[in-house]
Amino acid sequence: MTKLIEDQKVVTTDLALALDLSEDTIRRDLNELDSKKSLEKVYGGAVQVSEKSANIFDIYISEEEQKNKSSQKHCLYLVMIKLL
């Protein structure tokens, strides 16, 4: 994991040579770490998991949802007034 943190990527063949292990062993270990979300397996190795930041579309949806909720509350208020 130290090499992954330093280089932000690892190559299966390089790890196998450096650790004196088979490429199959490295692949199995990378698959296990990928399933635990510790890294992201890619063709020929693995890369660091990057956190996804919110993009403008996510923010837009949130603002739109708030507008819809306040509109719904206003409509409910108008219906309640008419019932009284």
C-alpha positions, 0 to 999 in steps of 0.5 A, a space after each residue: 500500500 505504501 507504493 500505491 500511496 507514493 506513486 498513486 498506482 501500481 503495476 502487477 508485473 512490477 509488484 511481482 518482481 519487487 516482492 518475489 511473488 507470482 503475478 497471480 498472487 498479486 492479482 488475487 491480493 489486488 482483487 481482494 483490496 478492490 472488493 474492500 474499496 482500498 484501491 481500484 483495480 485497473 488493467 495491469 494493476 491498480 490505482 488509488 481510490 479517489 473520492 468523488 467530489 460534488 459537482 455542480 449538477 449535484 448542487 443544482 439538484 439539491 437546490 431544485 429539490 428545496 424549491 420543490 419542497 417549499 412549493 409543496 408546503 405553500 400549496 398545502 398551506 393554500 389547501 388548508 386555508 380553503 378548507 377552513 
